[in-house]
Amino acid sequence: MKLNVNGQAYETAAQALDALVSELGHDAELVATALNGDFVARAARAASRLQPGDSVEILAPMQGG
């Protein structure tokens, strides 16, 4: 299915947000996620089903200042 991930078109077979985070190589413990503009807690990612056209944001902490 086609999604928008961090502003870029992305094709995936992942059915849930947790699978997408893993597929993209992110450490699930270290990122924050949003689905269609709504924050999704780590514990809720497996239950967050993806639909074609969904917008996903995956944010990782950055060092510096």
C-alpha positions in Angstrom: 0.0 0.0 0.0 1.1 3.6 -0.6 1.7 5.8 2.4 3.2 9.2 3.1 6.1 8.7 5.5 7.8 11.9 6.8 6.6 13.8 3.8 7.7 11.2 1.2 5.7 8.6 -0.8 6.4 5.1 0.5 5.2 1.7 -0.6 4.9 -1.0 2.1 3.2 -4.3 2.9 3.1 -3.5 6.6 -0.4 -3.6 8.0 0.3 -1.9 11.4 2.4 1.0 12.5 4.8 -1.2 14.6 5.6 -3.3 11.5 6.3 -0.1 9.5 8.6 1.3 12.2 10.5 -2.0 12.1 10.6 -2.2 8.3 12.1 1.2 8.1 14.9 0.1 10.5 14.0 2.3 13.5 14.5 1.3 17.1 11.0 1.3 18.4 12.2 2.3 21.8 13.8 5.5 20.5 11.2 7.0 18.2 7.9 8.9 18.5 5.2 8.2 16.0 2.1 9.9 14.6 -0.6 8.6 12.3 -2.6 11.1 10.4 -1.5 13.8 12.7 -2.3 12.0 16.0 0.4 10.9 18.4 0.6 7.1 18.7 2.2 5.7 21.9 4.6 2.8 21.5 2.2 0.4 23.2 -0.6 1.3 20.7 1.4 0.9 17.5 0.5 -2.8 17.0 -3.2 -1.9 17.2 -2.8 1.1 14.8 -3.8 -0.4 11.5 -2.5 1.4 8.3 -4.8 2.3 5.4 -3.7 3.4 1.9 -3.0 7.1 1.8 -2.3 7.4 5.6 0.3 10.0 6.7 2.9 8.7 9.1 5.5 10.7 11.0 8.4 8.9 12.7 10.6 11.2 14.8 13.9 10.3 16.4 15.7 12.4 19.0 18.6 14.5 17.8 21.7 15.7 19.7 23.0 19.2 19.5 21.6 22.6 20.1 
